[in-house]
Amino acid sequence: MSHDDQAIADHVRGAIVKANTPFSGLPVPEPADWDQAFCDRWVMPFYGASFSHRFRTSELRESFARACVEASPAVIDQLLRSSGWRERGVGAWMAAVQRSEAFHDLVVPLLLRSEVCFAGKAYVLVLVRSGSGDSIDALERYCGYYLARPDLDFDQSQAFAGLIELVGLDSDRVQRLMPLWESWCEPNRYRTLERAQTGLRADLERLAEIDALCAGVREQLDNHG
């Protein structure tokens, strides 16, 4: 593949900003083979809705809830192992809905490496809904490095808000990071703690709505089983 072709491919999959970080060498699984039918079934109906509008319409929420119920662990694994932001983002939202610890070891290096745009916020949702000690450690590790990089506008806001959600604003973990947060926010007036927490809570509220819809889908399937 030529340099220009590689640049186009990277742009399409969301690898727009390439940063050399201490996490660049973390192992990630080999990308899953491209399957158009798989993408049409599990990705295309949802990726724009989840990232741009948080599944704003009831029809999209209901459709996604049914997909979450129908998606096997193998489907979510394949989505997360894909190389593009669309597949990874949808897979992470599904993993957050299913609350399965099976995806934790896959999501953490994806978040820390932050290779593609848009998907990072969904990785954070997986860790916040897990709430495990390992998830807290991963968010703290992410914030400890990326908040010290004001040149990178990745998913620091979502990750820091997620850490606060799990351990509290007054916790030692958060307070140790607060000077880094304030320094990272300084160049951009839109980077505020209020905006970060509001955005995360909106995502968590949407996930709670999808949880309820999933329960309804399961009940329907049981009744027709």
HUDAUR-V53753 format. One record per backbone hydrogen bond with DSSP energy under -1.0 kcal/mol. CO is the residue of the C=O (numbers start at 1). NH is the residue of the N-H. Records with the same first field share a line. If there is no record, write none. Layout:
CO->NH, NH
This chain:
2->6
3->7
4->8
5->9
6->10
7->11
8->12
9->13
10->15
13->85
14->16, 117
21->24
23->26
35->39
36->40
37->41
38->42
39->43, 44
43->46, 47
46->50
47->51
48->52
49->53, 55
57->61
58->62
59->63
60->64
61->65
62->66
63->67
64->68
65->69
66->70
67->71
72->76
73->77
74->78
75->79
76->80
77->81
79->82
84->88
85->89
86->90
87->91
88->92
89->93
90->94
91->95
92->96
93->97
94->98
95->99
100->103
101->104
103->107
104->108
106->110
107->111
108->112
109->113
110->114
117->119
119->123
120->124
121->125
122->126
123->127
124->128
125->129
126->130
127->131
132->136
133->137
134->138
135->139
136->140
137->141
138->142
139->143
140->144
141->145
142->146
143->147
145->148
146->149
149->152
155->159
156->160
157->161
158->162
159->163
160->164
161->165
162->166
163->167
164->168
168->171
171->175
172->176
174->178
177->181
178->182
179->183
180->184
181->185
182->186
185->188
188->191
190->192
192->196
193->197
194->198
195->199
196->200
197->201
198->202
199->203
200->204
201->205
202->206
203->207
204->208
205->209
206->210
207->211
208->212
209->213
210->214
211->215
212->216
213->217
214->218
215->219
216->220
217->221
218->222
219->223
220->224
